[in-house]
């Protein structure tokens, strides 16, 4: 049922079958469809980490899952598409945060699916790898943008703790651009996003103390990049845990025990102007 129709129901009206319902216009119904795809993406990443798929099977599964994400997006009605106009309209209806949550899910699922190709993008000239690595960067960038937009439209701000995790993953994609991107415009954009994400995650940590784990994970990832940029994006079991087990602390990738400590923009090589 459309959320607007549901919210307008009352005791006097009841539900007698005359109310028009359309699941294709329901935000929650779209979330359910997306979560089914996420389950498949998580299973895929785990199977690959356990070396249960060869290169041909990996590309085949990625193509299949990618097509599911594309189909979900293509089948959306115009009034649910990610536009500023729609964000403002759902905000006026009191559904802005739910609208933002849908696209946080969609963009996060995409960056999770295509993340493995970031390593190959910096290591090979394979056309499929470059294509999927680009899609990962696009999803991560759009994820950042929807979070930023949510802060500028009333009643759309996303303050729940899962936002911290998805922003950490999106931030590591920005780190990849800083390390390997040759286009200076893209490097500058990645730097700005990384700085803004850091500030947002820090603000979220004040609301959700458990999100300190997310920031520690980002710092552990950054340390891995400093120690070995060429292997830090390799989709091994450590990386799968980093992507999937978002509430679990991770040790340093190259040593059994993390050195912990405070985190700051300077540690990421970012300084505020």
C-alpha atoms as one frame of an Amber mdcrd trajectory, in Angstrom:
protein
   0.000   0.000   0.000   1.182   3.514  -0.768   2.463   5.076   2.479   0.479
   8.266   1.889  -2.751   6.250   1.604  -1.868   4.341   4.772  -1.118   7.496
   6.756  -4.441   9.018   5.693  -6.446   6.041   7.005  -8.416   6.469  10.209
 -10.897   4.563  12.326 -13.891   6.014  10.543 -12.538   5.176   7.108 -11.427
   1.639   7.963 -10.450  -0.655   5.121 -13.376  -1.853   3.049 -11.583  -2.652
  -0.173 -12.474   0.632  -1.847  -9.113   2.196  -1.023  -6.829   2.147  -4.023
  -3.555   0.329  -3.326  -0.521   0.005  -5.529   2.555  -1.772  -4.237   4.617
  -0.245  -7.060   4.218   3.133  -5.367   5.152   1.861  -1.908   8.537   2.857
  -0.521   8.550  -0.060   1.924   7.750  -2.535  -0.867  10.776  -1.245  -2.803
  12.927  -1.704   0.304  11.836  -5.338   0.533  12.786  -5.943  -3.098  16.185
  -4.324  -2.533  16.930  -6.324   0.604  16.404  -9.543  -1.315  19.147  -8.435
  -3.732  21.443  -7.477  -0.837  21.160 -10.969   0.607  22.359 -12.390  -2.710
  25.225  -9.891  -2.901  26.417 -10.771   0.612  26.251 -14.496  -0.185  28.193
 -13.872  -3.389  30.998 -11.973  -1.634  31.324 -14.690   1.003  31.452 -17.498
  -1.585  34.150 -15.700  -3.552  36.201 -15.070  -0.408  36.040 -18.778   0.319
  37.417 -19.450  -3.199  34.306 -21.287  -4.296  33.985 -19.413  -7.602  36.378
 -19.083 -10.517  36.848 -15.918 -12.580  34.219 -16.881 -15.157  31.619 -17.656
 -12.489  32.420 -14.417 -10.690  31.768 -12.293 -13.777  28.621 -14.263 -14.533
  27.231 -13.743 -11.022  28.169 -10.065 -11.000  26.432  -9.543 -14.333  23.317
 -11.297 -13.012  23.221  -9.312  -9.766  24.022  -6.080 -11.587  21.085  -6.680
 -13.918  18.824  -7.162 -10.877  19.878  -3.783  -9.503  19.381  -2.187 -12.925
  15.967  -3.795 -13.287  14.905  -2.525  -9.872  15.905   1.007 -10.854  14.331
   0.827 -14.317  11.005  -0.379 -12.931  10.639   2.435 -10.405   7.793   4.861
 -11.062   8.931   8.404 -11.805   7.796   9.761  -8.439  10.198   7.449  -6.553
  13.307   8.212  -8.625  16.293   9.918  -7.006  15.672  13.562  -7.854  15.745
  16.710  -5.758  12.094  17.326  -6.643  11.043  13.907  -5.341  13.111  14.318
  -2.184  11.371  17.605  -1.434   7.949  16.120  -2.224   8.440  13.163   0.132
   9.790  15.563   2.739   6.536  17.540   2.574   4.620  14.271   3.068   6.677
  13.349   6.138   8.387  10.500   4.262  11.700  12.142   3.388  13.832   9.950
   5.632  12.269   6.794   4.225  12.957   8.008   0.677  16.600   8.658   1.581
  16.866   5.214   3.199  15.837   3.503  -0.043  18.642   5.109  -2.001  21.176
   4.612   0.763  20.360   0.932   0.353  20.495   0.934  -3.432  23.801   2.776
  -3.690  25.330   0.767  -0.860  24.327  -2.543  -2.432  25.930  -1.411  -5.683
  29.224  -0.428  -4.062  29.234  -3.768  -2.224  28.694  -5.746  -5.426  31.293
  -3.943  -7.532  33.848  -3.264  -4.785  36.105  -6.192  -5.721  36.836  -4.612
  -9.089  38.583  -1.640  -7.499  41.618  -3.862  -6.919  41.539  -5.159 -10.479
  41.007  -1.644 -11.815  44.392  -0.625 -10.455  46.060  -3.883 -11.486  44.738
  -4.762 -14.955  43.402  -3.337 -18.203  40.405  -5.684 -18.341  37.418  -3.863
 -19.844  34.832  -5.598 -17.597  36.933  -4.816 -14.516  37.225  -1.151 -15.465
  33.493  -1.000 -16.188  32.487  -2.460 -12.829  35.089  -0.431 -10.945  33.575
   2.692 -12.470  30.122   1.548 -11.372  31.433   1.066  -7.833  32.756   4.637
  -7.806  29.470   5.931  -9.201  27.423   4.160  -6.534  29.737   5.371  -3.766
  29.595   8.920  -5.096  25.800   8.922  -5.372  25.581   7.485  -1.851  27.590
  10.440  -0.562  25.420  12.853  -2.553  22.119  11.525  -1.172  23.473  11.860
   2.379  24.550  15.441   1.657  21.177  16.256   0.068  19.353  14.792   3.050
  21.029  17.378   5.266  19.758  20.296   3.177  16.067  19.324   2.952  13.931
  19.543   6.121  13.012  16.267   7.810  15.225  14.167   5.526  18.433  13.916
   7.546  19.632  10.348   8.048  20.856   9.998  11.626  20.550   6.250  12.246
  23.733   4.312  12.933  23.812   2.257   9.710  24.609   5.488   7.846  27.995
   5.481   9.550  28.846   2.070   8.125  27.794   2.773   4.547  29.682   6.073
   4.625  32.818   4.271   5.822  32.612   1.945   2.801  31.972   4.891   0.470
  34.948   6.685   2.042  37.290   3.798   1.243  36.218   4.155  -2.400  37.246
   7.816  -2.182  40.615   6.679  -0.780  40.978   4.465  -3.866  40.479   7.535
  -6.064  43.075   9.469  -4.076  45.581   6.655  -4.537  44.997   5.657  -8.152
  42.968   8.306  -9.977  44.900  10.384 -12.528  42.191  12.962 -13.192  42.805
  15.905 -10.862  39.129  16.910 -10.848  38.172  13.459  -9.591  40.953  13.512
  -7.005  39.775  16.877  -5.677  36.179  15.631  -5.503  37.260  12.470  -3.665
  39.214  14.544  -1.157  36.210  16.794  -0.478  33.923  13.804  -0.050  36.341
  12.088   2.302  36.609  15.195   4.449  32.834  15.701   4.539  32.194  12.031
   5.292  34.653  12.174   8.165  32.768  15.110   9.663  29.380  13.386   9.253
  30.609  10.137  10.793  32.117  12.097  13.683  28.739  13.765  14.270  27.004
  10.392  14.144  29.460   9.013  16.692  28.227  11.662  19.136  24.699  10.245
  18.740  25.680   6.566  18.560  28.811   5.820  20.637  29.032   2.327  19.145
  29.936   3.972  15.839  33.443   4.481  17.208  33.906   0.971  15.804  33.178
   2.301  12.297  35.766   5.042  12.596  38.327   2.578  13.951  37.609   0.354
  10.949  38.180   3.252   8.559  41.503   4.002  10.236  42.514   0.328  10.072
  41.729   0.323   6.364  43.693   3.513   5.808  46.657   2.018   7.643  46.502
  -0.998   5.311  46.615   1.399   2.346  49.678   3.147   3.742  51.461  -0.161
   4.246  50.553  -1.686   0.888  48.351   0.307  -1.480  48.675  -2.332  -4.210
  47.036  -5.057  -2.100  44.777  -3.096   0.238  41.724  -3.422  -2.038  42.195
  -7.122  -2.677  38.936  -8.978  -1.868  40.334 -11.432   0.662  38.601 -12.690
   3.811  39.726  -9.627   5.787  38.098  -7.370   3.206  34.857  -9.383   3.208
  34.690  -9.060   6.985  35.375  -5.347   6.646  32.500  -4.925   4.190  29.917
  -7.239   5.749  30.535  -7.408   9.515  29.961  -3.713  10.020  29.458  -3.868
  13.821  32.559  -5.969  14.471  35.981  -4.430  15.199  38.728  -5.436  12.772
  42.394  -5.927  13.468  45.012  -4.338  11.266  45.162  -6.135   7.952  48.866
  -6.840   8.231  49.149  -7.473  11.970  47.099  -9.436  14.512  46.429  -6.533
  16.877  45.277  -3.010  16.070  47.162  -0.179  17.728  43.877   1.722  18.267
  44.238   5.350  19.264  42.440   8.545  18.290  41.368   9.265  14.756  41.658
  12.526  12.892  41.595  13.991   9.400  45.364  14.335   9.560  45.667  10.571
   9.901  43.853  10.228   6.598  46.150  12.732   4.954  43.292  15.270   4.815
  43.529  18.745   6.270  40.704  21.241   6.483  41.225  24.462   4.558
